[in-house]
Amino acid sequence: MKDSNIFLKVKDHSVSGESFQLIKNETYGFLETFPQPEEAMLSEYYKTEDYISHTDSRRNLLEKVYHLIRNISLKKKLKLINSFQSDEKNLLDVGCGTGDFLKVAQLNSWQVSGIEPNEQARQIANQKTKNMVFGIEQLSRFEKHSFDVISLWHVLEHLPNPREHISILKSLLKENGTLIIAVPNYKSYDAQHYKNFWAAYDVPRHLWHFSQLSISRLFDS
């Protein structure tokens, strides 16, 4: 691989201490983490007590602030999905973590389902949602065109095969349904300022790094 293809070199500060390269995809313009761990080994890079979205812990000031910000975010997310015109209000949240968004939606008359690969987070989420959270294999078992809203809050960058998952999600969405995607923007001011120390690169858990243009190109395809 030529050095000219390397956008940035970034270190995994959370778990492994390994270094990775960010390679620009010439077709879409997003960045790819290189080398990418084998899919069977990806879960090893999430095994840390500091991965807050997989726990409900409030051990220190950072975690308490995280939960405070998350509560504010949950209200905004609920307001957003409530703004869509949907009679049945069927919601699928992919990568739902410990299920707080699903819980809030369920309390507001949404019929909820969640996907969460991490077993610990999934158990916590099921306690909050009356066992409506499943493993990744459930994606292929849902009835086609059955969801009014599908959301991925900072999840797409974690998925090994984004094009394949986008195709699956499209098949699960109703004709007039809405797909919500939130991802970090590697062309944001924060990313430009902090460069290889930008927290949202989070290699190798983040396999892809999007800009507004590159994610538009991906979905257009």
N, C-alpha and C positions, 0 to 999 in steps of 0.2 A: 504493500500500500504506500503510495506516495505521500510525503509530508504535506503536499499542497492540498490533499483531500481532508486533512485534519482541521476541524474548526477550533477545537479546544481540547486540552487534556484536563481531566477532573478526577479527584480522589474520592473514594467512598469513606467518608469520615464517620459514618454511623456504625458499621458492622465489621467489614473485612479489612479496611485499610488499603485495599487494592486500588490501582489507578486504571482509568478507562479513557478512551478517546471518543470524542463526538465527531462523527463523520456526516457531512452534508449529503442528503439524498438529492441527486440532481433532477429527478423527475418531479418531486413534490416540494422540495425546499426545506423539509424538516430535518432535524439532526437525529442520527442513530447512535446509540451507545455501542461501542465496540471495544473488546469483544462482548457479545451478549451471553450471559450464562445459559446453559442448557435449561430447557423448560422444567425438567425434573428437579433442577437444583435451585430454581428461583426462590423457593420458599425459605431457603437457608439465609438469604439476605434480608429477611424480615424478622429474624429471630433476635430481637432486642427489646428490652423493657422500655426503651425510649421511643418505640414506634407507637405514638399516642393513639392513633386512630383505631388500633386494635385492642385498646384497653379503655376502662373507665376510671383509671387511677387519677388521683389528685394529690400526688406526693409532694409537690413543690410548687413554687410560684409560677414557673413556666407552664405546668400542666393546668393550674387553676386559671391562668389567663387564657389558655387554649380553650377550656370549656366555656369561659365567659364569651369569648369571640364566637365559638360555635353556636351558642344559644342565640346570639344576634343573627348569625348566618341562617339558622333554621327558620326564623321568622321571615326572612327575605325569600328563602326558597319556597316556603309555603305560600307566600303572597304571589310568587311567580306562577306556580302550578295552578293556583286558584283562579288566575287570570285567564286561563284557557277554558274555552267552552266545551265541556265534556259531561254528558249525561250520566254515564256509568262510573266515571272517576276511577278507572283502573290504572294503578301506578306500579311500574317496575323500576326499582333502584338497583343498579348493577355496581357491585363493590361497595355495599352499604355499610361496611364497618360494623360498629356496635349497634346500628339500627335506630339512631336517634331521629333521623329525618323521617324514616318510615313510621315511627311511633307518633310523631307530630302529625303526619299526614293521616294516619289511621284515626286519630282523635278528632280529625276534621272531616270525617265521612268519606275518606278515600279507601278503596279496596286495594290493599298493598301486597306486593310480593318483593322479595329481595334476593340478590345473589351475593354471596360472600365466600371466597375460597378459604379464608383463614378460619380454622375450626374454633379457636378461642373466641374470636370476635363474633362468629356466627352463633355460638351458644348464648352469648350476652344479648345479641340482637333478637334471638328467638324468645327470650324471657320478656322482651319489651313488646313484641309484635304478635303474640299468640302463635308462635311457630310458623311464621310466614317467610322465613329466610332459608335459602337452600344453597347447596354447593353449585359449582360452575356447570356441572353436568345437567342441571335442571333447565338450562337455556334451550336445549334441544327438545325438551318435553312440553314446554308451554304451547298452548294453542296458538296457531298463527293469527295475526291481526287481532289481537285481544287486548292491547294496552292503549290507553289514551295518551299516556305520558310515560316515556322511558328516560331516566336520568343517569348520567355518569359524572359524578362530581369528583374531578381529579382522579380518574380511573383509566381513561383511554391510554395514557402514557405508560401504564403498567402492563398492558395486554400484549402478549407475544405476537399475535396475528391480527393487527387492527382491521385490515381490510375484510378478513373473514368474519370478525365480530360485528363490524358495521353491517355486513350483509345479513347476518342473523337478526340483528336488532331491527333492521328494516322489515324483515318478514314478520316480526312480532308486533309491529306498530300498526294501529288502525290507519285506514286511508287518510283520515284527516288528523291523525295523531301528531304529537310533538316529541322530538328527540332533543334532550338538553345535554350539552357537552361543556364541561368546564375543564380547562387544562392550563398549565403555566405557559407563559409567552416568553420564549427565549430572546425576543427582540424588545422586551419591556425595558423601562428605565432601570429597574432593579438589576436585571440580568446584565445590562451593559455596565452598570456601576460595579457590581461585585465580581463579575467575570467568572473565573473557575471556582470562586468561593460562594457563588449564588446557591442558596439552599435548595431551590427548586430543581436543580439538575439532578440531585439525589440519585446518582448512579450506584449500582446498576438496577435499582428498583424501577427507575424511570428509563424505559427502553427507547422512548421516542421523545423528542423535544420540539414542540410546535410553535409556529408563529401564526398570526391571523391569516396570512396568505396561504401558508402551506396546509393548514387544516381545511381551508376552503377548497383547495385543489384536491385534497384527499377525498372529501365528501362529494365533490363534483364528479369524480371518476366513478 
